[in-house]
Amino acid sequence: MAIKYPYQQQSLLFVYDALVIFAAACFAYRMYLGTWLLASEYYFVVGVSTLLTAIVFPQFGLYEFKLWHKDSVLDGFKSIILGWGSVLLALILIAFITKTGDKFSRGWALLWAVIGWGGLLAERFFWHLSSKWFIDQRFYRKQIILVGSLKSSLEVIERIQSSPWLSIEIIGFFCENPEVFENEFNLPVVGHIKEAANFIEREKISQAWIAISFEEGELIKEFIQNLHHSTVDLCLIPNIYDFYLLNYSISEIAGLPVLNLSATPITGINIFVKDIEDKVLAFLIVLLISPLLLVIAIGIKLSSPGPIIFKQKRHGLGAAPITMYKFRSMHIHKEERKVTQATKGDSRIFPFGAFLRKTSLDELPQFFNVLEGTMSIVGPRPHAIEHNDEYKQLIGGYMQRHKIKPGITGWAQINGWRGETDTLEKMKKRVEYDLYYIENWSFWFDMKIILTTLYKGFIHRNAY
């Protein structure tokens, strides 16, 4: 699991990145052009590069602590190379589009690229060393106790242990049945919840975390009442991990604390960004592939009698029914009871249709779905309504896939979870990847999926 630094440390890292990039630009300018004072257009380039850094670096995991563990420093260095290279590539593209490349010294640009890369590597290396030093210092650590149940506390313990920069040390766990869990956590003190208050007073514990499940309310209420004379800080961590949640957060409405259990990040301005992304790209793609669309239409007409376009009802945004378009790849037939997924060697598929399905060319008409606003280029693949009715009973959180528009390609598809889902586990993995995409959506995540789709190609062994 990718663990990000807290926002304060992410912000500090970004400031360091910006300072290194600016210093590298000045140093390269001094070496190649003889002065430390940059010309005004060079300041503009450095400012744009800093903005691009804030957008691009998170896409390469450069604000994730896991990159700087002892065993993965090399991965961190590779990510800096890729991240800084992407920023420079974006600058070259901007200079080409705006025809401003001749205003800048190529020698300075090359020096800046190399010095900036070296400076970012050095900065992150020293950040890693200083972070490790602070984590190792006993005075910097915060000692807490955890009160709750095994079910409620496992997630809390795992997350704290995987976030070493927090320097939080759990020195005790108190629950209703300590004899059952005595060796479960490898913690120095395990006791009954009624012993927790005395332990806090005796050991002068500054903070206690209460990890509860919803059925333990009375037990926790008693624990809090036992501490009414104590100055210990109490933190409540409700057990929400058994639910299928998306982008959960805490907010305040009319002075009331509100725990948002399920929400999509594609709200507000993000809806506008994704809509513009879809419409512009779909329009350009349709213009580009229009000759191919004509060739495929002729091929279908010559191969099998019937319509060129196959229309099927699917669930769209908010599970509202939509009509999805595909090139027809099967002979005309009637489904007796339910929609049956295509299988290997399916007799319903005519030869040219098999080629279309294998190469995913049968999906191309869905760009017209994107233009009419019922689909996105990137999103969870839409399933037949009959399949939704079946799997929503079997897979928790299944219908949360419909919090956004369905897509032509998606995170699940580029990770291999496409084609026939002949087992429940395959569908569970597809849903897992779809929900991950929804929770972590960004414009750059979409670009990554689109580029990966082009890079890996449309042919897949599971597509038939």
N, C-alpha and C positions, 0 to 999 in steps of 0.2 A: 504494500500500500504506500503510495506516495504521500509523505508527510511534509507539509509546507511549514516554513518558518512562521512565527507569529507576525502579524501585520507590521508591528513596530520594527522588527528586525528586517522584514522585507523592504520597508521604506529606507532603512539605513543602508542596506545593501545597494539599493537603487541609487542613493546619493553617492556612495563610493564609486559605483559604476560610472555615473555621470562625471565625477571629478577625474577619474582615470582617463576617460575618453577625451575630456577637455585638455588635461595635462599632456596627453599623447599628441593631440593636435598642435598644441603650442610648441612642444619639444621638436616635432617633425618640421614645423614651420621655421624654427630657429636653425635647425641643422641644414635645411635645404634652401631657405630663402633669407637667412641671416638676421632675423629679428624675432623677438618673442611676441610682438603685437600683431595679431591676425588682422587681415583685411575684413571688411564688414561682411562680404559674401561667405567668407570662411566661418565666421561666427554663426551664420545662418545654417550652414551645413552641419556644424557641430550640434546646434540646437535640434535640428531634424533627426540627427542620428541618436540623440538622447531620447527623443520621443519614441523613435522606432525601437530602441533598446527596452523601454518600458513595456512595449507591446509584444516584442518578439522573444525576449529572454524567458519570460514565464512559460512559453510554449516548449522550451527545451529543458524545463525542469530546473532552471538555475536558481530558483528560490525554494528548492526542496532540500531539506536537511540530509536526506538519504544519499545525496550525491557526494557528500563530504565525509562519510564514514571512512574509516581506515581502508576498507577493502574496495572502495569504489571511487577514490580520488581520480583515477584515470578516466572513469566515466564522466566525472565532473569536468575535467579538462577537455574531453571530446565535446561535451555540450557547449562549452565556451567557444570552441572553434566553430561549431555549427551555428551557434547563436550570433556571434560576431560576424561570421561570414554571411549570414542571412541579412543582417543589418546593412553590410557593405553592398550586397547584391541589390537590396531595395534602393539604396542611394544611387547606384549605377542606373537602375531602371528609371528612377525619377529624373536623373540628369539626361537620359536618352529621350524620355517623353517631352521634357521641357526644353530640350536642346540647349542646355546650359553647361555641358561638360567642358567646353573649351575655355570657360572662365576660371578653371582651377588647374593647378599644377599637378601633372600626373606623378611626378617624383614625390611631391608632398603627400599625395593620396596614398601612394605605395608605402612610404615611410610611416604614415599615420596608421595604416592598416596593420603593419607588423608591430609597431610600438604599442598600439592599442591592444592587440592580441596578447602581447607579452605582459603588459600592465594589468590586464584583466586576470590573467593566470596568476600573477604574483599577488594581486589583491585578494583573490579568492583563497589562495594558499595560506596567506597570513590570517585571513578571517577564520579559516578552518583551525589553525593552530591556536588562535586566541580564544575561540569558542570552546575548544577542547580544554584549554587551561581553566577557563571559568567553570566549566562543568565539573572538573576534577576537584575544585576547591570546596572544602566542607562548609566554610562560612557562607558560601553562596547558596547552599541548598536549603530548601524549605521542607521541613518534616511535617507530615500530615498523618492522620489516621483515616481509615475508610470504614464506614458503617453501612451495612446493607446485607444482601444475600449473594450467594455464589453467582446466580443467574444475572443479577444486576451489576455485579462488581467486576466480572471478568473483562468486559469491554473497557472499563475505566482503567484497570491495571495494565492491560495490553497497550492502551494508548499512551499512558504515562511512561511506560518503559520504552516505547518507541519514539518518545519525544525528549531525548536527554538534555536538550538545551534549556528545558524548563527547570532543570535541577530540582525536581520534586521527588522526595523520597518517602514512600509509604512505609511507615515503621510499624503499623499495626492494622489488623482487620478484625472487626467485631460483627458478629452475626447471631442469629437465634440458635443455630446448631453448630457451634465451633468444632465439636468432636468429629463431625463429618468432613469438614473442610480443612482440618489442621495442616495437612501436607499439600494442599492444593495450590497455594500461592507462593510458597517459599518466602514467607514474610517472618520477621523476628517475633512478632506477637500476634496471637490469634486468641480471641476470647469471646465470651457472651456479650451481647449488646448491652446488658445491664451493667457490665463492668467498664464500659467505655467512658462514662462520666468520671469515675474515680481515676482511671488511667490518664485522662486529659489533665486533671488537676495535679496528679502526682508528678507527671513527666513534663508539665507545663507546655503542653502541645498548643501551638498557636492557631491551628486550623484543622477542622474535621470536615470530611466530605461525606455526604449522605447519598448513597447510591440506592435508590428504592425502585421497587416494582409497584404497580398500582394497588396490589392487594396487601401491601405492607404498611399502609397508612397509619394504623393505630400503633404499631410497634415503633415507628419513627416518631410519632407524636409523643410517646412516653419518653423516648430518648431526649428529645428537645426540652421537655419539661424538666428533666433531671439536670439540665444545664442552665437553668434560669438564673443562677448566681454566677455563672462562669463568663469570662471575657473572651472565650474562644470564638474564632470566626467560623461560621457554619456555611457550607456551600451545598446546595441541593442539586443533585444530578438525577433527573427522572429517567427511568429506564424506557427509552423509546426505540431501542435497537431491535426489538422483536417485530417492529412494524416495517412496512416497505415504504420508506420515506424518500422524498426528493427535495434536496436543497433546503433542509429544515433550518430554522433560525429562530431567534427571539426578537420580538419587537414590542412596542408599546402603543396601545390604542386607547384614547380617552383616559390615560392614566392607569390602564390595566396592563399587567404583563401578559403577553400573548406568545405562546409557543407555536410557531408555524410548522406543522408536521409535514406538509407536502406542498411544494410550490415549484414552479419552473423559473429558471433564470431568464427566459425569453419573455420579458415584460418591458413595458415602457418603450424607451428608445431602441432596445434590442429587437423588438418586433419590427420596427421600421428598418433597422439595419439588415435583418435577415430577409425581409420582404424585398428590399432593393437588391440585395445580393442575388436572390432567386430570379427576380424578373430580368435583371440585366444579363446575368449569365445564361439564362434559358433563351432569351431573345438572340443572343450572339450564337449560341450553340445551334438553335433551329436554323438560322441563316447558313451556318457552316455545313450542316448535315442535310440540308434540303435535297441535294442530288441523291444522296444515299437513301433518303426516305422514299424517293420516287422509284429507285431501283428495287428496293425491298417490296414495295407495293406491287410492282409488276411481277416480281418473283412469286409472291403469294397467290396472285390471280392465276398464274400459269401452273401452279403446283396443286391447288386444291380449290374446289368450288366453294363459294361462300364469301362473306364480307372480308375486307382487308383488316379492319380494326375490330378487335375483340373488346367488349365493354363488360366490366364486372363491378358489382357493388362492393365497396369496401368501407371501413370506418376511417374517417378523417379526424380533423381537429375536434376535440371534445366528444369523440365517438359518433359524430354526426355522419350519416351515410353520404358517400361521394361516389361518383362514377369514374373508375380508373380505366385508362386506355392502354392497350397493348396491341402489337401486331399479332394477328391470329397465327398460332403455330400448331393447332390441332384441327382434325377433321370436325365438321359440325356434328355434335352429339348432344344428348340430354342427360343431365345428372339426375338419377332417380331419387335419391334420398339426401345426399349431402355432397358438397364439393370435395372431390378426391384429388390430392396432390399428385403431380406428375412423378412417375418413378422411372428408373432406368429401364430402357427398352419399351416404354409405354406405347402401345399400339395405336393410341389416339393421335399421336404426333406424326405428321407427315415429314418426309426427309428434309425439305427446305426449312420447315418449322423447327426441326431438331437443331439445325445449324443456327437458326436465330436464337434459340434458347441457350445453346452452348456458348455463344458469343455475347449473350445478353442484348443483342440488337432488337429483340422483341420488346424491350422496355423503352425504346426511344420515343414513342408517342407520349410518354408520360411528361415530356418537357412541355407539352400543350396543357397538361394538368397543372404544371407549375405556372404557366402563363395565365391560366384562368384562376389561380389562387387556391386550388384544392390540395396541392402537394408542394413539397419543397424539393430542392435538388438533394439535400442531405437531411436524413431523418430516419426513424424506424421504418422498415419496409412494411407496407400494409398487407395484412392477411385477409383471407376470405372471411366474411362475416360469420359463417358457420364455424370456422376455426376459432374465431374470437370467442364465440359463445361456449365452445368446448374448453379452451385453455384458460379462460378467466376463472373457471371453477377449479382448475388444477394448479395454477401458478399464482402465488401471492403477488400483488402489485402489477399483474399483467396489463390491466387496462390503463395504467399510468403511462403507457407508451403513447397514448392519444392525448397527452397534454400539449403536444406540438403536432404540426402537420406531418403526415408520413412522407418518406423520401424515396428518391430513385436509388440512391446508394446510402450507406450508413456505416457506423462504427462496427456493428456486428458483421456486416458483409465483408469489409476489408480484413477482418480478423478471422475469416473462414467460416462464419456461421450463416451460411446461405444455402439455398436449395432445399431439398426434401428434409423435413424434420420427422424422421420415422421413429424417434424415441422422445420421451418427455424430457430427458436430460438435454437433448439438443435444443429444444425450444426454451428451456430454462436458461441456457447459456446465451441464446440470442436475446432473450428479454433482459438478462443481466447487462449485456453490452449496450442495449438500447437505453436502459435507464441510466447507465453511466454517462452516455452521450448527453441525455437531457439535463442531467445534473451539472455537467461540466461544459455546457455549450459556450462557444465563443466564435467570433468570425474566423479567427485563425484556426480553430479546431475544424471548422467546416472546410477551410482551404486545405488543411492537411489531409482530410478524408478524400476530397476531390482529387488532389494530386496523387495520393496513394492509389486511388481507383484507376487513374490513368497509368500509373507506373506498373501496377500489378496486372493491368489489363482486365478485360471483361470476361475472359474465359476462366472457368472454374470447374474442377472435377465433380462438384456437387450440383452443377447446373445441368438439368436435363428435363 
